[in-house]
């Protein structure tokens, strides 16, 4: 068993996940928000603008970076640039 440090709150927990059980729900909410953004803004001029994604979804750059590394967002992530969120 390995202890992981939660990417969101910094607490330690035993799991293979990036976030602790308390934060999983927050992650899921933000992932849904990101999916909605993608659905609703796909034809928008600022669709692939990272600052626009952040201001529309309220997701922090760190968390956004983590979500975009997931397979389900790989197309979107590849369009948005070079993973340069900072
Ligand atoms: Zn946490």
PDB file of the backbone (N, CA, C, O) and the ligand in Angstrom, with CONECT records:
HET     ZN  A 101       1
ATOM      1  N   UNK A   1       0.829  -1.211   0.000  1.00  0.00           N
ATOM      2  CA  UNK A   1       0.000   0.000   0.000  1.00  0.00           C
ATOM      3  C   UNK A   1       0.863   1.260   0.000  1.00  0.00           C
ATOM      4  O   UNK A   1       1.775   1.415   0.812  1.00  0.00           O
ATOM      5  N   UNK A   2       0.550   2.140  -0.923  1.00  0.00           N
ATOM      6  CA  UNK A   2       1.271   3.405  -1.000  1.00  0.00           C
ATOM      7  C   UNK A   2       0.366   4.558  -0.596  1.00  0.00           C
ATOM      8  O   UNK A   2      -0.834   4.566  -0.870  1.00  0.00           O
ATOM      9  N   UNK A   3       0.972   5.514   0.054  1.00  0.00           N
ATOM     10  CA  UNK A   3       0.230   6.736   0.336  1.00  0.00           C
ATOM     11  C   UNK A   3       0.401   7.699  -0.823  1.00  0.00           C
ATOM     12  O   UNK A   3       1.512   7.932  -1.299  1.00  0.00           O
ATOM     13  N   UNK A   4      -0.693   8.244  -1.260  1.00  0.00           N
ATOM     14  CA  UNK A   4      -0.658   9.292  -2.267  1.00  0.00           C
ATOM     15  C   UNK A   4      -1.003  10.616  -1.619  1.00  0.00           C
ATOM     16  O   UNK A   4      -1.729  10.677  -0.627  1.00  0.00           O
ATOM     17  N   UNK A   5      -0.461  11.678  -2.206  1.00  0.00           N
ATOM     18  CA  UNK A   5      -0.829  13.004  -1.738  1.00  0.00           C
ATOM     19  C   UNK A   5      -1.887  13.562  -2.683  1.00  0.00           C
ATOM     20  O   UNK A   5      -1.693  13.594  -3.898  1.00  0.00           O
ATOM     21  N   UNK A   6      -2.982  13.991  -2.125  1.00  0.00           N
ATOM     22  CA  UNK A   6      -4.096  14.477  -2.934  1.00  0.00           C
ATOM     23  C   UNK A   6      -3.685  15.720  -3.728  1.00  0.00           C
ATOM     24  O   UNK A   6      -3.090  16.650  -3.184  1.00  0.00           O
ATOM     25  N   UNK A   7      -4.018  15.719  -5.046  1.00  0.00           N
ATOM     26  CA  UNK A   7      -3.684  16.853  -5.906  1.00  0.00           C
ATOM     27  C   UNK A   7      -4.498  18.091  -5.569  1.00  0.00           C
ATOM     28  O   UNK A   7      -4.104  19.203  -5.921  1.00  0.00           O
ATOM     29  N   UNK A   8      -5.606  17.920  -4.907  1.00  0.00           N
ATOM     30  CA  UNK A   8      -6.472  19.063  -4.639  1.00  0.00           C
ATOM     31  C   UNK A   8      -6.254  19.653  -3.250  1.00  0.00           C
ATOM     32  O   UNK A   8      -6.045  20.858  -3.109  1.00  0.00           O
ATOM     33  N   UNK A   9      -6.302  18.801  -2.223  1.00  0.00           N
ATOM     34  CA  UNK A   9      -6.259  19.341  -0.854  1.00  0.00           C
ATOM     35  C   UNK A   9      -4.944  19.034  -0.148  1.00  0.00           C
ATOM     36  O   UNK A   9      -4.671  19.583   0.919  1.00  0.00           O
ATOM     37  N   UNK A  10      -4.125  18.160  -0.736  1.00  0.00           N
ATOM     38  CA  UNK A  10      -2.813  17.913  -0.162  1.00  0.00           C
ATOM     39  C   UNK A  10      -2.793  16.895   0.964  1.00  0.00           C
ATOM     40  O   UNK A  10      -1.740  16.641   1.550  1.00  0.00           O
ATOM     41  N   UNK A  11      -3.944  16.308   1.276  1.00  0.00           N
ATOM     42  CA  UNK A  11      -3.942  15.302   2.338  1.00  0.00           C
ATOM     43  C   UNK A  11      -3.389  13.985   1.789  1.00  0.00           C
ATOM     44  O   UNK A  11      -3.340  13.780   0.576  1.00  0.00           O
ATOM     45  N   UNK A  12      -2.979  13.107   2.687  1.00  0.00           N
ATOM     46  CA  UNK A  12      -2.458  11.812   2.273  1.00  0.00           C
ATOM     47  C   UNK A  12      -3.548  10.751   2.387  1.00  0.00           C
ATOM     48  O   UNK A  12      -4.356  10.768   3.316  1.00  0.00           O
ATOM     49  N   UNK A  13      -3.555   9.846   1.446  1.00  0.00           N
ATOM     50  CA  UNK A  13      -4.589   8.814   1.459  1.00  0.00           C
ATOM     51  C   UNK A  13      -4.050   7.574   0.757  1.00  0.00           C
ATOM     52  O   UNK A  13      -3.038   7.643   0.058  1.00  0.00           O
ATOM     53  N   UNK A  14      -4.721   6.445   0.940  1.00  0.00           N
ATOM     54  CA  UNK A  14      -4.294   5.192   0.339  1.00  0.00           C
ATOM     55  C   UNK A  14      -5.177   4.883  -0.859  1.00  0.00           C
ATOM     56  O   UNK A  14      -6.339   4.505  -0.709  1.00  0.00           O
ATOM     57  N   UNK A  15      -4.616   5.046  -2.037  1.00  0.00           N
ATOM     58  CA  UNK A  15      -5.362   4.795  -3.268  1.00  0.00           C
ATOM     59  C   UNK A  15      -4.440   4.994  -4.448  1.00  0.00           C
ATOM     60  O   UNK A  15      -3.348   5.545  -4.309  1.00  0.00           O
ATOM     61  N   UNK A  16      -4.881   4.543  -5.614  1.00  0.00           N
ATOM     62  CA  UNK A  16      -4.131   4.788  -6.843  1.00  0.00           C
ATOM     63  C   UNK A  16      -4.575   6.086  -7.503  1.00  0.00           C
ATOM     64  O   UNK A  16      -3.964   6.523  -8.478  1.00  0.00           O
ATOM     65  N   UNK A  17      -5.622   6.702  -6.987  1.00  0.00           N
ATOM     66  CA  UNK A  17      -6.150   7.912  -7.613  1.00  0.00           C
ATOM     67  C   UNK A  17      -5.264   9.118  -7.362  1.00  0.00           C
ATOM     68  O   UNK A  17      -4.410   9.112  -6.474  1.00  0.00           O
ATOM     69  N   UNK A  18      -5.486  10.161  -8.170  1.00  0.00           N
ATOM     70  CA  UNK A  18      -4.718  11.390  -8.008  1.00  0.00           C
ATOM     71  C   UNK A  18      -5.277  12.251  -6.883  1.00  0.00           C
ATOM     72  O   UNK A  18      -4.573  13.089  -6.320  1.00  0.00           O
ATOM     73  N   UNK A  19      -6.547  12.037  -6.561  1.00  0.00           N
ATOM     74  CA  UNK A  19      -7.161  12.836  -5.498  1.00  0.00           C
ATOM     75  C   UNK A  19      -7.760  11.921  -4.442  1.00  0.00           C
ATOM     76  O   UNK A  19      -8.050  10.754  -4.707  1.00  0.00           O
ATOM     77  N   UNK A  20      -7.944  12.466  -3.233  1.00  0.00           N
ATOM     78  CA  UNK A  20      -8.485  11.687  -2.130  1.00  0.00           C
ATOM     79  C   UNK A  20      -9.996  11.488  -2.333  1.00  0.00           C
ATOM     80  O   UNK A  20     -10.606  12.180  -3.148  1.00  0.00           O
ATOM     81  N   UNK A  21     -10.590  10.562  -1.609  1.00  0.00           N
ATOM     82  CA  UNK A  21     -12.033  10.306  -1.768  1.00  0.00           C
ATOM     83  C   UNK A  21     -12.881  11.556  -1.552  1.00  0.00           C
ATOM     84  O   UNK A  21     -13.915  11.721  -2.200  1.00  0.00           O
ATOM     85  N   UNK A  22     -12.456  12.431  -0.654  1.00  0.00           N
ATOM     86  CA  UNK A  22     -13.218  13.668  -0.412  1.00  0.00           C
ATOM     87  C   UNK A  22     -13.253  14.569  -1.632  1.00  0.00           C
ATOM     88  O   UNK A  22     -14.236  15.271  -1.867  1.00  0.00           O
ATOM     89  N   UNK A  23     -12.199  14.548  -2.392  1.00  0.00           N
ATOM     90  CA  UNK A  23     -12.086  15.465  -3.528  1.00  0.00           C
ATOM     91  C   UNK A  23     -12.562  14.843  -4.835  1.00  0.00           C
ATOM     92  O   UNK A  23     -12.703  15.540  -5.839  1.00  0.00           O
ATOM     93  N   UNK A  24     -12.808  13.542  -4.828  1.00  0.00           N
ATOM     94  CA  UNK A  24     -13.239  12.886  -6.059  1.00  0.00           C
ATOM     95  C   UNK A  24     -14.503  13.521  -6.623  1.00  0.00           C
ATOM     96  O   UNK A  24     -14.649  13.692  -7.833  1.00  0.00           O
ATOM     97  N   UNK A  25     -15.411  13.866  -5.718  1.00  0.00           N
ATOM     98  CA  UNK A  25     -16.670  14.457  -6.151  1.00  0.00           C
ATOM     99  C   UNK A  25     -16.447  15.823  -6.801  1.00  0.00           C
ATOM    100  O   UNK A  25     -17.090  16.157  -7.797  1.00  0.00           O
ATOM    101  N   UNK A  26     -15.538  16.603  -6.235  1.00  0.00           N
ATOM    102  CA  UNK A  26     -15.221  17.917  -6.817  1.00  0.00           C
ATOM    103  C   UNK A  26     -14.607  17.744  -8.196  1.00  0.00           C
ATOM    104  O   UNK A  26     -14.927  18.477  -9.132  1.00  0.00           O
ATOM    105  N   UNK A  27     -13.721  16.762  -8.306  1.00  0.00           N
ATOM    106  CA  UNK A  27     -13.127  16.473  -9.603  1.00  0.00           C
ATOM    107  C   UNK A  27     -14.220  16.157 -10.621  1.00  0.00           C
ATOM    108  O   UNK A  27     -14.217  16.668 -11.741  1.00  0.00           O
ATOM    109  N   UNK A  28     -15.146  15.309 -10.210  1.00  0.00           N
ATOM    110  CA  UNK A  28     -16.189  14.873 -11.125  1.00  0.00           C
ATOM    111  C   UNK A  28     -17.048  16.048 -11.573  1.00  0.00           C
ATOM    112  O   UNK A  28     -17.417  16.146 -12.744  1.00  0.00           O
ATOM    113  N   UNK A  29     -17.363  16.934 -10.643  1.00  0.00           N
ATOM    114  CA  UNK A  29     -18.146  18.128 -10.980  1.00  0.00           C
ATOM    115  C   UNK A  29     -17.417  18.971 -12.012  1.00  0.00           C
ATOM    116  O   UNK A  29     -18.024  19.444 -12.973  1.00  0.00           O
ATOM    117  N   UNK A  30     -16.132  19.160 -11.821  1.00  0.00           N
ATOM    118  CA  UNK A  30     -15.365  20.005 -12.732  1.00  0.00           C
ATOM    119  C   UNK A  30     -15.179  19.332 -14.086  1.00  0.00           C
ATOM    120  O   UNK A  30     -15.168  19.994 -15.123  1.00  0.00           O
ATOM    121  N   UNK A  31     -15.035  18.021 -14.066  1.00  0.00           N
ATOM    122  CA  UNK A  31     -14.933  17.291 -15.332  1.00  0.00           C
ATOM    123  C   UNK A  31     -16.234  17.440 -16.114  1.00  0.00           C
ATOM    124  O   UNK A  31     -16.211  17.621 -17.332  1.00  0.00           O
ATOM    125  N   UNK A  32     -17.356  17.365 -15.425  1.00  0.00           N
ATOM    126  CA  UNK A  32     -18.644  17.563 -16.098  1.00  0.00           C
ATOM    127  C   UNK A  32     -18.759  18.978 -16.648  1.00  0.00           C
ATOM    128  O   UNK A  32     -19.275  19.190 -17.745  1.00  0.00           O
ATOM    129  N   UNK A  33     -18.272  19.944 -15.871  1.00  0.00           N
ATOM    130  CA  UNK A  33     -18.302  21.334 -16.327  1.00  0.00           C
ATOM    131  C   UNK A  33     -17.455  21.500 -17.595  1.00  0.00           C
ATOM    132  O   UNK A  33     -17.835  22.207 -18.528  1.00  0.00           O
ATOM    133  N   UNK A  34     -16.307  20.837 -17.601  1.00  0.00           N
ATOM    134  CA  UNK A  34     -15.424  20.905 -18.766  1.00  0.00           C
ATOM    135  C   UNK A  34     -16.092  20.260 -19.979  1.00  0.00           C
ATOM    136  O   UNK A  34     -15.999  20.777 -21.093  1.00  0.00           O
ATOM    137  N   UNK A  35     -16.761  19.133 -19.759  1.00  0.00           N
ATOM    138  CA  UNK A  35     -17.484  18.478 -20.860  1.00  0.00           C
ATOM    139  C   UNK A  35     -18.571  19.395 -21.407  1.00  0.00           C
ATOM    140  O   UNK A  35     -18.760  19.498 -22.619  1.00  0.00           O
ATOM    141  N   UNK A  36     -19.282  20.058 -20.498  1.00  0.00           N
ATOM    142  CA  UNK A  36     -20.321  20.992 -20.935  1.00  0.00           C
ATOM    143  C   UNK A  36     -19.722  22.130 -21.747  1.00  0.00           C
ATOM    144  O   UNK A  36     -20.259  22.525 -22.783  1.00  0.00           O
ATOM    145  N   UNK A  37     -18.605  22.648 -21.261  1.00  0.00           N
ATOM    146  CA  UNK A  37     -17.930  23.723 -21.988  1.00  0.00           C
ATOM    147  C   UNK A  37     -17.618  23.277 -23.416  1.00  0.00           C
ATOM    148  O   UNK A  37     -17.866  24.008 -24.374  1.00  0.00           O
ATOM    149  N   UNK A  38     -17.074  22.076 -23.542  1.00  0.00           N
ATOM    150  CA  UNK A  38     -16.686  21.568 -24.855  1.00  0.00           C
ATOM    151  C   UNK A  38     -17.908  21.431 -25.760  1.00  0.00           C
ATOM    152  O   UNK A  38     -17.860  21.776 -26.940  1.00  0.00           O
ATOM    153  N   UNK A  39     -19.004  20.923 -25.194  1.00  0.00           N
ATOM    154  CA  UNK A  39     -20.228  20.755 -25.984  1.00  0.00           C
ATOM    155  C   UNK A  39     -20.812  22.098 -26.416  1.00  0.00           C
ATOM    156  O   UNK A  39     -21.249  22.264 -27.555  1.00  0.00           O
ATOM    157  N   UNK A  40     -20.812  23.049 -25.486  1.00  0.00           N
ATOM    158  CA  UNK A  40     -21.528  24.296 -25.736  1.00  0.00           C
ATOM    159  C   UNK A  40     -20.713  25.319 -26.528  1.00  0.00           C
ATOM    160  O   UNK A  40     -21.282  26.228 -27.133  1.00  0.00           O
ATOM    161  N   UNK A  41     -19.408  25.177 -26.529  1.00  0.00           N
ATOM    162  CA  UNK A  41     -18.563  26.211 -27.131  1.00  0.00           C
ATOM    163  C   UNK A  41     -17.779  25.737 -28.337  1.00  0.00           C
ATOM    164  O   UNK A  41     -16.882  26.428 -28.818  1.00  0.00           O
ATOM    165  N   UNK A  42     -18.124  24.549 -28.823  1.00  0.00           N
ATOM    166  CA  UNK A  42     -17.277  23.930 -29.846  1.00  0.00           C
ATOM    167  C   UNK A  42     -17.094  24.816 -31.080  1.00  0.00           C
ATOM    168  O   UNK A  42     -16.070  24.720 -31.757  1.00  0.00           O
ATOM    169  N   UNK A  43     -18.069  25.677 -31.382  1.00  0.00           N
ATOM    170  CA  UNK A  43     -17.939  26.547 -32.551  1.00  0.00           C
ATOM    171  C   UNK A  43     -17.521  27.973 -32.199  1.00  0.00           C
ATOM    172  O   UNK A  43     -17.460  28.841 -33.070  1.00  0.00           O
ATOM    173  N   UNK A  44     -17.237  28.207 -30.938  1.00  0.00           N
ATOM    174  CA  UNK A  44     -16.877  29.548 -30.509  1.00  0.00           C
ATOM    175  C   UNK A  44     -15.469  29.935 -30.935  1.00  0.00           C
ATOM    176  O   UNK A  44     -14.607  29.079 -31.133  1.00  0.00           O
ATOM    177  N   UNK A  45     -15.250  31.239 -31.074  1.00  0.00           N
ATOM    178  CA  UNK A  45     -13.951  31.698 -31.557  1.00  0.00           C
ATOM    179  C   UNK A  45     -12.847  31.456 -30.534  1.00  0.00           C
ATOM    180  O   UNK A  45     -11.689  31.249 -30.898  1.00  0.00           O
ATOM    181  N   UNK A  46     -13.206  31.483 -29.259  1.00  0.00           N
ATOM    182  CA  UNK A  46     -12.195  31.311 -28.222  1.00  0.00           C
ATOM    183  C   UNK A  46     -12.164  29.897 -27.673  1.00  0.00           C
ATOM    184  O   UNK A  46     -11.660  29.655 -26.577  1.00  0.00           O
ATOM    185  N   UNK A  47     -12.706  28.967 -28.443  1.00  0.00           N
ATOM    186  CA  UNK A  47     -12.867  27.601 -27.932  1.00  0.00           C
ATOM    187  C   UNK A  47     -11.567  27.008 -27.430  1.00  0.00           C
ATOM    188  O   UNK A  47     -11.536  26.380 -26.372  1.00  0.00           O
ATOM    189  N   UNK A  48     -10.496  27.201 -28.180  1.00  0.00           N
ATOM    190  CA  UNK A  48      -9.226  26.585 -27.809  1.00  0.00           C
ATOM    191  C   UNK A  48      -8.307  27.529 -27.040  1.00  0.00           C
ATOM    192  O   UNK A  48      -7.113  27.274 -26.888  1.00  0.00           O
ATOM    193  N   UNK A  49      -8.891  28.625 -26.559  1.00  0.00           N
ATOM    194  CA  UNK A  49      -8.102  29.562 -25.761  1.00  0.00           C
ATOM    195  C   UNK A  49      -8.139  29.123 -24.297  1.00  0.00           C
ATOM    196  O   UNK A  49      -9.199  29.077 -23.673  1.00  0.00           O
ATOM    197  N   UNK A  50      -6.971  28.805 -23.771  1.00  0.00           N
ATOM    198  CA  UNK A  50      -6.902  28.219 -22.429  1.00  0.00           C
ATOM    199  C   UNK A  50      -7.439  29.177 -21.363  1.00  0.00           C
ATOM    200  O   UNK A  50      -8.092  28.752 -20.410  1.00  0.00           O
ATOM    201  N   UNK A  51      -7.159  30.464 -21.530  1.00  0.00           N
ATOM    202  CA  UNK A  51      -7.665  31.439 -20.559  1.00  0.00           C
ATOM    203  C   UNK A  51      -9.184  31.466 -20.562  1.00  0.00           C
ATOM    204  O   UNK A  51      -9.825  31.616 -19.522  1.00  0.00           O
ATOM    205  N   UNK A  52      -9.743  31.318 -21.759  1.00  0.00           N
ATOM    206  CA  UNK A  52     -11.193  31.295 -21.877  1.00  0.00           C
ATOM    207  C   UNK A  52     -11.786  30.056 -21.202  1.00  0.00           C
ATOM    208  O   UNK A  52     -12.821  30.136 -20.540  1.00  0.00           O
ATOM    209  N   UNK A  53     -11.131  28.927 -21.373  1.00  0.00           N
ATOM    210  CA  UNK A  53     -11.597  27.696 -20.727  1.00  0.00           C
ATOM    211  C   UNK A  53     -11.613  27.893 -19.218  1.00  0.00           C
ATOM    212  O   UNK A  53     -12.578  27.538 -18.541  1.00  0.00           O
ATOM    213  N   UNK A  54     -10.530  28.465 -18.703  1.00  0.00           N
ATOM    214  CA  UNK A  54     -10.406  28.658 -17.265  1.00  0.00           C
ATOM    215  C   UNK A  54     -11.484  29.616 -16.750  1.00  0.00           C
ATOM    216  O   UNK A  54     -12.107  29.360 -15.720  1.00  0.00           O
ATOM    217  N   UNK A  55     -11.701  30.722 -17.473  1.00  0.00           N
ATOM    218  CA  UNK A  55     -12.669  31.687 -16.966  1.00  0.00           C
ATOM    219  C   UNK A  55     -14.102  31.175 -17.123  1.00  0.00           C
ATOM    220  O   UNK A  55     -14.975  31.543 -16.337  1.00  0.00           O
ATOM    221  N   UNK A  56     -14.351  30.342 -18.116  1.00  0.00           N
ATOM    222  CA  UNK A  56     -15.702  29.801 -18.304  1.00  0.00           C
ATOM    223  C   UNK A  56     -16.020  28.680 -17.328  1.00  0.00           C
ATOM    224  O   UNK A  56     -17.169  28.530 -16.911  1.00  0.00           O
ATOM    225  N   UNK A  57     -15.029  27.902 -16.964  1.00  0.00           N
ATOM    226  CA  UNK A  57     -15.295  26.734 -16.134  1.00  0.00           C
ATOM    227  C   UNK A  57     -14.938  26.952 -14.668  1.00  0.00           C
ATOM    228  O   UNK A  57     -15.449  26.252 -13.795  1.00  0.00           O
ATOM    229  N   UNK A  58     -14.057  27.926 -14.392  1.00  0.00           N
ATOM    230  CA  UNK A  58     -13.632  28.164 -13.021  1.00  0.00           C
ATOM    231  C   UNK A  58     -12.669  27.102 -12.506  1.00  0.00           C
ATOM    232  O   UNK A  58     -12.380  27.042 -11.311  1.00  0.00           O
ATOM    233  N   UNK A  59     -12.176  26.268 -13.409  1.00  0.00           N
ATOM    234  CA  UNK A  59     -11.235  25.222 -13.014  1.00  0.00           C
ATOM    235  C   UNK A  59      -9.831  25.814 -12.941  1.00  0.00           C
ATOM    236  O   UNK A  59      -9.432  26.566 -13.830  1.00  0.00           O
ATOM    237  N   UNK A  60      -9.082  25.486 -11.900  1.00  0.00           N
ATOM    238  CA  UNK A  60      -7.737  26.036 -11.776  1.00  0.00           C
ATOM    239  C   UNK A  60      -6.819  25.412 -12.842  1.00  0.00           C
ATOM    240  O   UNK A  60      -7.057  24.284 -13.275  1.00  0.00           O
ATOM    241  N   UNK A  61      -5.767  26.145 -13.266  1.00  0.00           N
ATOM    242  CA  UNK A  61      -4.852  25.604 -14.267  1.00  0.00           C
ATOM    243  C   UNK A  61      -4.289  24.234 -13.882  1.00  0.00           C
ATOM    244  O   UNK A  61      -4.163  23.353 -14.733  1.00  0.00           O
ATOM    245  N   UNK A  62      -3.955  24.056 -12.621  1.00  0.00           N
ATOM    246  CA  UNK A  62      -3.419  22.767 -12.173  1.00  0.00           C
ATOM    247  C   UNK A  62      -4.393  21.624 -12.409  1.00  0.00           C
ATOM    248  O   UNK A  62      -4.039  20.578 -12.954  1.00  0.00           O
ATOM    249  N   UNK A  63      -5.632  21.853 -11.984  1.00  0.00           N
ATOM    250  CA  UNK A  63      -6.632  20.801 -12.145  1.00  0.00           C
ATOM    251  C   UNK A  63      -6.962  20.587 -13.619  1.00  0.00           C
ATOM    252  O   UNK A  63      -7.143  19.455 -14.066  1.00  0.00           O
ATOM    253  N   UNK A  64      -7.037  21.673 -14.359  1.00  0.00           N
ATOM    254  CA  UNK A  64      -7.336  21.576 -15.790  1.00  0.00           C
ATOM    255  C   UNK A  64      -6.260  20.750 -16.494  1.00  0.00           C
ATOM    256  O   UNK A  64      -6.559  19.890 -17.322  1.00  0.00           O
ATOM    257  N   UNK A  65      -5.031  21.024 -16.156  1.00  0.00           N
ATOM    258  CA  UNK A  65      -3.903  20.279 -16.698  1.00  0.00           C
ATOM    259  C   UNK A  65      -4.063  18.778 -16.455  1.00  0.00           C
ATOM    260  O   UNK A  65      -3.808  17.951 -17.330  1.00  0.00           O
ATOM    261  N   UNK A  66      -4.490  18.464 -15.251  1.00  0.00           N
ATOM    262  CA  UNK A  66      -4.657  17.062 -14.853  1.00  0.00           C
ATOM    263  C   UNK A  66      -5.798  16.416 -15.660  1.00  0.00           C
ATOM    264  O   UNK A  66      -5.674  15.280 -16.118  1.00  0.00           O
ATOM    265  N   UNK A  67      -6.897  17.146 -15.825  1.00  0.00           N
ATOM    266  CA  UNK A  67      -8.033  16.593 -16.570  1.00  0.00           C
ATOM    267  C   UNK A  67      -7.676  16.389 -18.042  1.00  0.00           C
ATOM    268  O   UNK A  67      -8.046  15.386 -18.653  1.00  0.00           O
ATOM    269  N   UNK A  68      -6.952  17.358 -18.595  1.00  0.00           N
ATOM    270  CA  UNK A  68      -6.641  17.287 -20.024  1.00  0.00           C
ATOM    271  C   UNK A  68      -5.685  16.147 -20.342  1.00  0.00           C
ATOM    272  O   UNK A  68      -5.528  15.767 -21.502  1.00  0.00           O
ATOM    273  N   UNK A  69      -5.045  15.602 -19.311  1.00  0.00           N
ATOM    274  CA  UNK A  69      -4.167  14.457 -19.518  1.00  0.00           C
ATOM    275  C   UNK A  69      -4.963  13.166 -19.653  1.00  0.00           C
ATOM    276  O   UNK A  69      -4.419  12.126 -20.024  1.00  0.00           O
ATOM    277  N   UNK A  70      -6.258  13.240 -19.348  1.00  0.00           N
ATOM    278  CA  UNK A  70      -7.098  12.045 -19.456  1.00  0.00           C
ATOM    279  C   UNK A  70      -7.446  11.771 -20.920  1.00  0.00           C
ATOM    280  O   UNK A  70      -7.562  12.687 -21.734  1.00  0.00           O
ATOM    281  N   UNK A  71      -7.609  10.471 -21.230  1.00  0.00           N
ATOM    282  CA  UNK A  71      -7.896  10.060 -22.604  1.00  0.00           C
ATOM    283  C   UNK A  71      -9.145  10.725 -23.167  1.00  0.00           C
ATOM    284  O   UNK A  71      -9.189  11.076 -24.346  1.00  0.00           O
ATOM    285  N   UNK A  72     -10.156  10.897 -22.326  1.00  0.00           N
ATOM    286  CA  UNK A  72     -11.423  11.429 -22.832  1.00  0.00           C
ATOM    287  C   UNK A  72     -11.285  12.866 -23.352  1.00  0.00           C
ATOM    288  O   UNK A  72     -12.123  13.333 -24.123  1.00  0.00           O
ATOM    289  N   UNK A  73     -10.235  13.556 -22.931  1.00  0.00           N
ATOM    290  CA  UNK A  73     -10.046  14.935 -23.396  1.00  0.00           C
ATOM    291  C   UNK A  73      -8.852  15.063 -24.341  1.00  0.00           C
ATOM    292  O   UNK A  73      -8.399  16.173 -24.619  1.00  0.00           O
ATOM    293  N   UNK A  74      -8.346  13.945 -24.829  1.00  0.00           N
ATOM    294  CA  UNK A  74      -7.090  14.007 -25.581  1.00  0.00           C
ATOM    295  C   UNK A  74      -7.214  14.837 -26.864  1.00  0.00           C
ATOM    296  O   UNK A  74      -6.288  15.566 -27.222  1.00  0.00           O
ATOM    297  N   UNK A  75      -8.364  14.728 -27.559  1.00  0.00           N
ATOM    298  CA  UNK A  75      -8.544  15.521 -28.773  1.00  0.00           C
ATOM    299  C   UNK A  75      -8.527  17.006 -28.454  1.00  0.00           C
ATOM    300  O   UNK A  75      -7.837  17.796 -29.098  1.00  0.00           O
ATOM    301  N   UNK A  76      -9.302  17.360 -27.446  1.00  0.00           N
ATOM    302  CA  UNK A  76      -9.391  18.745 -27.028  1.00  0.00           C
ATOM    303  C   UNK A  76      -8.024  19.260 -26.575  1.00  0.00           C
ATOM    304  O   UNK A  76      -7.604  20.356 -26.945  1.00  0.00           O
ATOM    305  N   UNK A  77      -7.347  18.454 -25.775  1.00  0.00           N
ATOM    306  CA  UNK A  77      -6.040  18.847 -25.238  1.00  0.00           C
ATOM    307  C   UNK A  77      -5.019  19.076 -26.353  1.00  0.00           C
ATOM    308  O   UNK A  77      -4.202  19.994 -26.285  1.00  0.00           O
ATOM    309  N   UNK A  78      -5.080  18.237 -27.367  1.00  0.00           N
ATOM    310  CA  UNK A  78      -4.092  18.370 -28.454  1.00  0.00           C
ATOM    311  C   UNK A  78      -4.340  19.644 -29.255  1.00  0.00           C
ATOM    312  O   UNK A  78      -3.408  20.217 -29.820  1.00  0.00           O
ATOM    313  N   UNK A  79      -5.598  20.088 -29.303  1.00  0.00           N
ATOM    314  CA  UNK A  79      -5.928  21.308 -30.042  1.00  0.00           C
ATOM    315  C   UNK A  79      -5.583  22.563 -29.254  1.00  0.00           C
ATOM    316  O   UNK A  79      -5.308  23.617 -29.826  1.00  0.00           O
ATOM    317  N   UNK A  80      -5.603  22.431 -27.947  1.00  0.00           N
ATOM    318  CA  UNK A  80      -5.508  23.613 -27.113  1.00  0.00           C
ATOM    319  C   UNK A  80      -4.068  24.121 -27.023  1.00  0.00           C
ATOM    320  O   UNK A  80      -3.827  25.222 -26.529  1.00  0.00           O
ATOM    321  N   UNK A  81      -3.130  23.334 -27.492  1.00  0.00           N
ATOM    322  CA  UNK A  81      -1.757  23.815 -27.497  1.00  0.00           C
ATOM    323  C   UNK A  81      -0.785  22.788 -26.982  1.00  0.00           C
ATOM    324  O   UNK A  81      -1.001  21.585 -27.123  1.00  0.00           O
ATOM    325  N   UNK A  82       0.262  23.253 -26.397  1.00  0.00           N
ATOM    326  CA  UNK A  82       1.344  22.355 -26.034  1.00  0.00           C
ATOM    327  C   UNK A  82       1.335  21.986 -24.557  1.00  0.00           C
ATOM    328  O   UNK A  82       2.376  21.665 -23.984  1.00  0.00           O
ATOM    329  N   UNK A  83       0.185  22.031 -23.958  1.00  0.00           N
ATOM    330  CA  UNK A  83       0.102  21.721 -22.542  1.00  0.00           C
ATOM    331  C   UNK A  83       0.721  22.803 -21.693  1.00  0.00           C
ATOM    332  O   UNK A  83       1.078  22.582 -20.536  1.00  0.00           O
ATOM    333  N   UNK A  84       0.842  23.978 -22.282  1.00  0.00           N
ATOM    334  CA  UNK A  84       1.445  25.112 -21.605  1.00  0.00           C
ATOM    335  C   UNK A  84       0.389  25.925 -20.871  1.00  0.00           C
ATOM    336  O   UNK A  84      -0.091  26.937 -21.381  1.00  0.00           O
ATOM    337  N   UNK A  85       0.035  25.485 -19.695  1.00  0.00           N
ATOM    338  CA  UNK A  85      -1.073  26.139 -19.003  1.00  0.00           C
ATOM    339  C   UNK A  85      -0.588  27.237 -18.066  1.00  0.00           C
ATOM    340  O   UNK A  85      -1.396  27.970 -17.496  1.00  0.00           O
ATOM    341  N   UNK A  86       0.705  27.351 -17.908  1.00  0.00           N
ATOM    342  CA  UNK A  86       1.189  28.362 -16.992  1.00  0.00           C
ATOM    343  C   UNK A  86       1.620  29.600 -17.731  1.00  0.00           C
ATOM    344  O   UNK A  86       2.061  30.567 -17.110  1.00  0.00           O
TER     345      UNK A  86
HETATM  346 ZN    ZN A 101      -8.278  15.855  -1.331  1.00  0.00          ZN
END
